[in-house]
Amino acid sequence: MSVRNILVINCGSSSIKFALVNEKQSTFPLQGLAECLGSPEAVIQWQIGEAKETLSLPGADHAAALAKILPLAQEMAGGRLDGIGHRVVHGGEHFTGSSLIDASVLDAINTNAQLAPLHNPANLIGIEAAMSLFPGLPQVSVFDTAFHQSMPEYAYRYAVPEFLYTEHGVRRYGFHGTSHRFVSQRAAEMVGVPVDDSSWLVAHLGNGCSTCAVVNGESRDTSMGLTPLEGVVMGTRSGDVDPALHMYLARTLGWSIEQIDSMLTRDSGLKGLSGLSNDMRTLHEAYEAGHSGATLAFEVFCYRLAKSLASMACALPRVNGLIFTGGIGENSSAVRARTVEHLKVFNFQVDAQANARCTRGTAGQIQTEGSPRILVVPTNEERQIALETLALLDA
C-alpha cells in the first residue's frame, strides 16, 4: 500500500488553518494559514520545509482561499490526496466519534450551529468549499466534542429541569477533545504504560483553555460545558462566573444579554483582569516588571487552573500524571510551576531545571524525584485529525 496523504482543514470565521499530513512523516510537508478572509487584507501564508511563501488575496472568502490551498496541497502530495479531515467544533450528541461526511452529517453540523454559532457555520463553509472543489474525495468531520461523549451522565448533566436537556440539548459537552485525546495517548507512550490502563489530569492551555480527566483513553470529565465559555480562566473568556451575574449586570447597568455575552467572551479572562493583554507572554514580562494587573491575571489564572485540575481528580481511580499542553502549557514554565505549587496535596513537585528546558515544542517530564509525573506534551491536533480520517478510510 502506498503512503497516504491527508489534508487537514480548520476553518474559523475569517481564517483557515491547514496542514498536509503524510502518514509516514513526522513533520508536515505543507502547513499554513489563510487569514483576514472577507477583507482587503486577506492573505495566505504557507511553509514547505524551511521555505515560507505569502499570497495576497484582497477580498477573498473561504472558497476563494481554498481554491488556492487545495491544488497546492495536491501538488505537494505528488498529485494524490487520499482524503480531507475537517475540524468541527460542535457535534452535540449526534456524534461519539469522527464521521464520513454526507448530507445527514452536514444537516447535523448545521443543527448544532446554535450551540457553537461562531464556529460551526465557519466549519461548514470549509467543508462545502472542499466538497465542491474535490467532489470525489473522501471527507471526514472530526468533532471537538466527540471525545467527551464518554462522560457519565452525572458528569455532563446540569441541575436544571429535565425538559431543557431532552428538548433543547442543555448539557455539558466539552471541547478540545482532539487535543486531550492526542496528548493523553502520547503521555502513555512516553512513560511506557498502556493507554487502556492509564489515568491522566490534562491541562490544555492556549487562548482557549480546558482541563480533562482521561481514564483508559476516554474522557471522564472536562471543564468546558454547553459552550467553550465554562471552566477555567482563558485569554479573553471569563470561565466560570456566578450564573446570576447576567441578571445583576442587566439590572444595575442595563446591559443586554448580547452585551454581557460579548463582555464575558471577548473582554474578560487574562485581558479583562490585566487591562493589558490576553497573551501570557506579554503578561509574564509585565508581571516580572511589577505590573499589578498582569500579576493579578497570572495569579488568578494559575490558581483557578489548579482548582479545576484538583476537581478533575474526582473522576480518576488514580493519577498516572499531570499533562500540560497548548501554547501556554507547552511554553510557560512559570505557569506550570505556579499551578503545581497549588497542588501540593497531590505531592506534585516541579524540577526547576527540567521545567525550564521544556519550551518551544520540547516534550519531557518535569517532576522531581519522588513526585508523581508531570509531563509537557506538545499537542498535534492536525495529526490526530489525520489519524482519525485514515481510520475511517480503512474502515
PETAHU-V815590 format. One record per backbone hydrogen bond with DSSP energy under -1.0 kcal/mol. CO is the residue of the C=O (numbers start at 1). NH is the residue of the N-H. If there is no record, write none. Layout:
BEGIN
((CO | NH) (CO | NH))
END
This chain:
BEGIN
((4 | 23) (5 | 82) (6 | 21) (7 | 85) (8 | 19) (9 | 87) (10 | 17) (14 | 37) (15 | 12) (16 | 34) (17 | 10) (18 | 32) (19 | 8) (21 | 6) (22 | 25) (30 | 20) (31 | 47) (32 | 18) (33 | 45) (34 | 16) (35 | 43) (36 | 39) (39 | 42) (39 | 59) (42 | 57) (43 | 35) (44 | 55) (45 | 33) (46 | 53) (47 | 31) (48 | 51) (51 | 48) (53 | 46) (55 | 44) (57 | 60) (60 | 38) (61 | 65) (62 | 66) (63 | 67) (65 | 69) (66 | 70) (68 | 72) (69 | 73) (70 | 74) (71 | 75) (72 | 76) (73 | 77) (74 | 79) (75 | 78) (83 | 7) (84 | 140) (85 | 9) (86 | 142) (88 | 144) (91 | 94) (99 | 141) (102 | 106) (103 | 107) (104 | 108) (105 | 109) (106 | 110) (107 | 111) (108 | 112) (110 | 113) (112 | 115) (116 | 120) (119 | 123) (120 | 124) (121 | 125) (122 | 126) (123 | 127) (124 | 128) (125 | 129) (126 | 130) (127 | 131) (128 | 132) (129 | 133) (130 | 134) (134 | 137) (138 | 84) (139 | 101) (140 | 86) (141 | 99) (142 | 88) (144 | 177) (145 | 148) (146 | 149) (148 | 151) (152 | 155) (152 | 156) (153 | 157) (156 | 172) (158 | 160) (161 | 164) (162 | 165) (162 | 166) (163 | 167) (164 | 170) (165 | 169) (176 | 180) (177 | 181) (178 | 182) (179 | 183) (180 | 184) (181 | 185) (182 | 186) (183 | 187) (184 | 188) (185 | 189) (186 | 190) (187 | 191) (188 | 193) (194 | 197) (198 | 216) (199 | 320) (200 | 214) (201 | 323) (202 | 212) (203 | 325) (204 | 210) (205 | 328) (205 | 329) (207 | 235) (208 | 206) (210 | 204) (211 | 223) (212 | 202) (213 | 220) (214 | 200) (215 | 218) (218 | 215) (221 | 213) (225 | 173) (225 | 174) (227 | 225) (227 | 230) (231 | 240) (234 | 270) (235 | 271) (236 | 268) (237 | 234) (242 | 245) (244 | 248) (245 | 249) (246 | 250) (247 | 251) (248 | 252) (249 | 253) (249 | 255) (256 | 260) (257 | 261) (258 | 262) (259 | 263) (260 | 264) (261 | 265) (262 | 266) (263 | 267) (264 | 238) (268 | 272) (269 | 273) (270 | 274) (271 | 275) (279 | 283) (280 | 284) (281 | 285) (282 | 286) (283 | 287) (284 | 288) (285 | 289) (286 | 291) (287 | 290) (291 | 295) (292 | 296) (293 | 297) (294 | 298) (295 | 299) (296 | 300) (297 | 301) (298 | 302) (299 | 303) (300 | 304) (301 | 305) (302 | 306) (303 | 307) (304 | 308) (305 | 309) (306 | 310) (307 | 311) (308 | 312) (309 | 313) (311 | 314) (312 | 315) (313 | 316) (321 | 201) (322 | 375) (323 | 203) (324 | 377) (325 | 205) (326 | 330) (328 | 332) (331 | 333) (332 | 336) (333 | 337) (334 | 338) (335 | 339) (336 | 340) (337 | 341) (340 | 343) (343 | 346) (344 | 347) (349 | 368) (351 | 355) (352 | 356) (353 | 357) (357 | 359) (364 | 376) (366 | 351) (368 | 371) (373 | 322) (374 | 366) (375 | 324) (376 | 364) (380 | 384) (381 | 385) (382 | 386) (383 | 387) (384 | 388) (385 | 389) (386 | 390) (387 | 391) (388 | 392) (389 | 393) (390 | 394) (391 | 395))
END
